[in-house]
Amino acid sequence: MVELARLRTVSETVKECGLSENMLRNWIKEGRCPGIRNGNRFLINVDMLEQMIQHDSMESVKKMRESQ
């Protein structure tokens, strides 16, 4: 059986993940936020967003360690 992604609106993602609405909307404009457009709505793939944030966090820790 195929598992479906957790798709959420911006406001639902803000509540679920605790991220700022402005940041999410900027990421959508930049094409950085994983998701799909459904009419005039953008549905965020929360699972992929969490993976992206995890990856970015690990990269920033690596950069900090390298600069020390």
C-alpha positions as CSV (number, residue, x, y, z in Angstrom):
1,M,0.0,0.0,0.0
2,V,1.3,3.5,-0.9
3,E,1.5,5.9,2.0
4,L,0.3,9.4,1.2
5,A,2.2,12.5,2.2
6,R,1.0,14.8,4.9
7,L,-0.1,17.8,2.9
8,R,-1.1,20.9,4.9
9,T,-1.9,24.5,4.1
10,V,0.4,27.3,5.3
11,S,-1.7,28.0,8.4
12,E,-2.0,24.3,9.3
13,T,1.8,23.9,8.9
14,V,2.5,26.9,11.1
15,K,0.3,25.3,13.9
16,E,1.8,21.8,13.4
17,C,5.5,22.7,13.1
18,G,5.8,26.0,14.9
19,L,7.4,27.8,12.0
20,S,6.7,31.4,11.1
21,E,4.1,32.1,8.4
22,N,6.3,34.7,6.7
23,M,9.2,32.3,6.5
24,L,7.0,29.6,4.9
25,R,5.5,32.1,2.4
26,N,9.0,33.3,1.4
27,W,10.2,29.7,0.9
28,I,7.1,29.1,-1.3
29,K,7.9,32.2,-3.4
30,E,11.6,31.1,-3.7
31,G,10.5,27.6,-4.8
32,R,12.3,26.2,-1.7
33,C,9.2,24.8,0.1
34,P,8.2,21.2,-0.9
35,G,4.6,20.9,-1.9
36,I,2.0,21.3,-4.6
37,R,-0.2,24.1,-5.9
38,N,-3.9,23.3,-5.7
39,G,-5.8,26.1,-7.3
40,N,-4.8,29.2,-5.4
41,R,-3.6,27.2,-2.4
42,F,-0.2,25.8,-1.8
43,L,-0.2,22.5,0.1
44,I,3.0,21.8,1.9
45,N,4.5,18.3,2.1
46,V,5.2,18.4,5.9
47,D,7.3,15.2,5.8
48,M,9.6,16.6,3.2
49,L,9.7,20.0,4.9
50,E,10.8,18.4,8.2
51,Q,13.5,16.4,6.3
52,M,14.7,19.7,4.6
53,I,14.9,21.5,7.9
54,Q,16.8,18.6,9.5
55,H,19.3,18.6,6.6
56,D,19.8,22.3,6.7
57,S,20.3,22.2,10.5
58,M,23.0,19.5,10.2
59,E,24.7,21.5,7.4
60,S,24.8,24.6,9.6
61,V,26.3,22.7,12.5
62,K,29.0,21.3,10.1
63,K,29.8,24.8,8.9
64,M,30.1,26.1,12.4
65,R,32.5,23.4,13.4
66,E,34.6,23.9,10.3
67,S,34.9,27.6,11.0
68,Q,36.2,27.1,14.6
